[in-house]
Amino acid sequence: MNISITSRKFKARETLKDFINSEVVSLERFYDDILNADVILSYQNTRDSIKNAEIILKIPGMILTAEESSDDYVKSVSGACEKLSRQLSKIKTKKMVRAK
């Protein structure tokens, strides 16, 4: 799986990139055929500092997206990955039911 990380208006630290890679790779246990993942990090307002993480997953025949906002990028990425894990497990169960 290819993982691309885009940080808008700032430069992401290496520790944050490593965390994002490990979170996105962990999604493979919910669905095996993930082709690639695009992670977009941005923030709103320099004062309030609301950090947004958007993850776009491409799987055969579908594109899944999840977006999360919080006061920290780690929380935002974790929340978006949690949303995607629910979506992927739902797709996998539908696929298994159709196969029967």
BELDACOR-V744076 format. One record per pair of residues at least 6 apart in sequence whose ideal C-beta (glycine too) atoms are under 8 Angstrom apart, sorted by the first residue. I is the first residue (numbers start at 1). J is the second residue. D is the distance in whole Angstrom. If there is no record, write none. Layout:
i = {I | I}
j = {J | J}
d = {D | D}
This chain:
i = {1 | 1 | 1 | 1 | 1 | 1 | 1 | 2 | 2 | 2 | 3 | 3 | 3 | 3 | 3 | 3 | 3 | 4 | 4 | 4 | 4 | 5 | 5 | 5 | 5 | 5 | 6 | 6 | 6 | 6 | 7 | 7 | 8 | 8 | 8 | 8 | 9 | 9 | 10 | 10 | 12 | 12 | 16 | 16 | 16 | 19 | 19 | 20 | 20 | 23 | 23 | 23 | 24 | 24 | 24 | 24 | 26 | 27 | 27 | 27 | 27 | 27 | 27 | 27 | 28 | 30 | 30 | 30 | 30 | 31 | 31 | 31 | 31 | 31 | 33 | 33 | 34 | 34 | 34 | 35 | 35 | 35 | 36 | 36 | 37 | 37 | 37 | 37 | 38 | 38 | 39 | 39 | 39 | 39 | 39 | 40 | 40 | 40 | 40 | 40 | 41 | 41 | 41 | 41 | 41 | 41 | 42 | 42 | 42 | 43 | 43 | 43 | 43 | 44 | 44 | 44 | 49 | 50 | 50 | 50 | 51 | 51 | 51 | 51 | 51 | 51 | 52 | 52 | 52 | 52 | 53 | 53 | 53 | 53 | 53 | 53 | 53 | 53 | 54 | 54 | 54 | 54 | 55 | 55 | 55 | 55 | 55 | 55 | 55 | 56 | 56 | 56 | 57 | 57 | 57 | 57 | 57 | 58 | 59 | 59 | 62 | 64 | 64 | 64 | 66 | 66 | 66 | 66 | 66 | 67 | 68 | 68 | 68 | 68 | 68 | 68 | 68 | 69 | 70 | 70}
j = {24 | 25 | 28 | 34 | 35 | 36 | 37 | 35 | 36 | 37 | 20 | 21 | 24 | 25 | 36 | 37 | 39 | 36 | 37 | 38 | 39 | 12 | 17 | 20 | 39 | 41 | 38 | 39 | 40 | 41 | 41 | 42 | 40 | 41 | 42 | 43 | 42 | 43 | 41 | 43 | 41 | 73 | 41 | 73 | 74 | 74 | 77 | 39 | 77 | 77 | 78 | 81 | 37 | 39 | 55 | 81 | 81 | 34 | 37 | 57 | 81 | 84 | 85 | 88 | 34 | 85 | 88 | 89 | 92 | 59 | 88 | 89 | 91 | 92 | 59 | 60 | 57 | 58 | 59 | 58 | 59 | 60 | 57 | 58 | 55 | 56 | 57 | 58 | 55 | 56 | 53 | 54 | 55 | 56 | 77 | 52 | 53 | 54 | 55 | 56 | 51 | 52 | 53 | 73 | 76 | 77 | 51 | 52 | 54 | 49 | 50 | 51 | 52 | 50 | 52 | 69 | 71 | 69 | 70 | 71 | 69 | 70 | 71 | 72 | 73 | 76 | 67 | 68 | 69 | 76 | 67 | 68 | 69 | 73 | 76 | 77 | 79 | 80 | 65 | 66 | 67 | 80 | 65 | 66 | 67 | 77 | 80 | 81 | 84 | 63 | 64 | 65 | 63 | 64 | 65 | 84 | 88 | 64 | 88 | 91 | 91 | 84 | 87 | 88 | 80 | 81 | 83 | 84 | 87 | 80 | 75 | 76 | 77 | 78 | 79 | 80 | 83 | 76 | 76 | 79}
d = {8 | 7 | 7 | 5 | 7 | 6 | 6 | 8 | 4 | 7 | 7 | 6 | 5 | 8 | 7 | 5 | 7 | 7 | 7 | 5 | 7 | 6 | 6 | 6 | 5 | 7 | 7 | 7 | 5 | 7 | 4 | 8 | 7 | 7 | 4 | 8 | 7 | 7 | 8 | 7 | 6 | 8 | 8 | 6 | 7 | 6 | 7 | 5 | 6 | 6 | 7 | 5 | 5 | 7 | 7 | 7 | 7 | 6 | 8 | 7 | 6 | 6 | 6 | 6 | 6 | 5 | 4 | 5 | 7 | 6 | 4 | 8 | 7 | 6 | 6 | 6 | 6 | 7 | 6 | 5 | 6 | 7 | 8 | 5 | 6 | 7 | 5 | 8 | 7 | 4 | 7 | 7 | 5 | 8 | 7 | 8 | 7 | 4 | 8 | 8 | 7 | 7 | 6 | 6 | 8 | 8 | 8 | 5 | 8 | 6 | 6 | 5 | 7 | 5 | 7 | 8 | 7 | 5 | 7 | 7 | 7 | 6 | 7 | 6 | 5 | 5 | 7 | 7 | 5 | 6 | 7 | 5 | 8 | 6 | 4 | 5 | 8 | 5 | 7 | 7 | 4 | 7 | 7 | 5 | 8 | 8 | 5 | 7 | 6 | 6 | 7 | 5 | 7 | 4 | 8 | 6 | 8 | 8 | 8 | 8 | 7 | 6 | 5 | 7 | 4 | 7 | 4 | 5 | 7 | 6 | 8 | 5 | 7 | 8 | 4 | 4 | 7 | 6 | 5 | 7}
